[in-house]
Amino acid sequence: MEPTEFLRVVALRRGALKAAEFRLREGETGLSLFARLDRPTPAEVVEAVRLAGKQGELAAAVIPARAIRALGLVLAQTKGGTPVAAVNAIHFEARLRWWRRVVLSLRGKRLHESFNDRFAHRLYEAAQVLG
């Protein structure tokens, strides 16, 4: 069963969430997310991402799965990159559908630019930082 909510570990700037936290970097195929579960807790997910090298005032932002799907994005479970196996086991990526990636490629458009233009701000609007 697919989770109903996902976490995005974000770096707050001056205590505030920014849309830039939902952007893809060049070479990335999807936005890194974690299933929101009782175990590992959101705090454990944030700490694992910190151990993997993300810096700053980190927090967990919750995004409903239905909001991600409503944007036409696909949730794909992928290998996580933290040093914590339990956190890696709940890692997902929000990705463009395969046919959309093909169309972008044929048009010579960059995946990360298209994702950022169309989805970063909408994901930001759907997200809520856990208090």
N, C-alpha and C positions, 0 to 999 in steps of 0.2 A: 504494500500500500504506500502510495506516494505521500510525503509529508504535506500538511496544509499550510505551513509557514516555513520560511527560510530566513537565515541570518546572513547579513553582509557585515563583515568586520570593517569598520570605517575609522578613519582618523578625523577627529573633530578639530576644527579650526576655531580658536577662541570660543570653545564650548559649543559650537554650532555645526550641524550637518550641512554639507555642501553637495551639490549635484555632481561635482567632479569625482566624488567617491564611487560613482556608478559608471565610470567610463572605462573602456577597454584600452589597454596599451597596444602599440603595434606588435603584431605577432600573436596576440591572444585570440583564442577562438570563442571564448565565452566568459561571462562574468562569474567570478568565484563566489559561491554561496555554500552555506551549510544548513542541513535540515535542523529545524528547531525541535529538540527533544528534551526530555527530562535529564537524560544522561547521554553524552556529556552536556553539561549545563552551558548556557550562553557564556558565562564567565570563563569556563574551561576552554571554550572555542576561542574566545578573545585571547586568552593566555597562550594557547597553542600557536595562534597566528603571530603573536608578539615574539615567541621563541623562534619562529620561522624568519623573523627579520623585519616585520612591519613596525614602524616607529611612530611616535606621537601619542596623543591622548586617544587611546583606542576605545571603541564602544561597539556594541552589537545593534545593528538596525534590522528590524523585522519587516519582511515583505510577504504578504499573503501569496500563496501559490496561484490563486485565481487571478490576481493582478498581473502576475508574470505571464500566465497563459493568455490573458485577455489582450496582451500586447502582441501576441503571435509568436512569443519566444518558446523554445523547447527547453525543458529541464532534463539535463543529462547527468547521470551519476558518473563521476570521474575520480581518478586517483588524486588525493589531496597532497599538498606539499609541506605539511607541518611535521615536526618530529613526534607527534602524538598519534598513534595508530587509531585510537577510538575516534578522534576528530577527523582523521583522513577518511575513515569509513563512512562518514556522513557528508562528504564533499560532493557538491553538484556544480554545474555550470549552467547559466542561462544563455542559450545560444540562438542564433538565427536558424530558421529551418534550412535544411540542406538545399532545397531548390532556390532559396533566396541567396545563399552563398554562391551557387552556380551562376545565377543572374548577375550578381555583383562582379564576379570574376570575368564573365563574358563582356561586361561593360567597362572593365578596367578600373573598377572602383575598389577602394580598400575597405576590407571588412570592418576594421576597428573604427574608421571614420564614419561609415554608414551606421554602425551600432550606436556610436556616441551621438550622432545627429538625431537619430530617431528615438532612442530609448533611454539615454542617461537621465534626462530631466524627468521623464515619466516614472522611472524607477525610483528616483529621488522623491517624487511626490507621493508614491505609494508606500514609502518606507517610514518607519517610526522607530526612533532610538529608544531602546529599553532603558528605563530609569533605574 
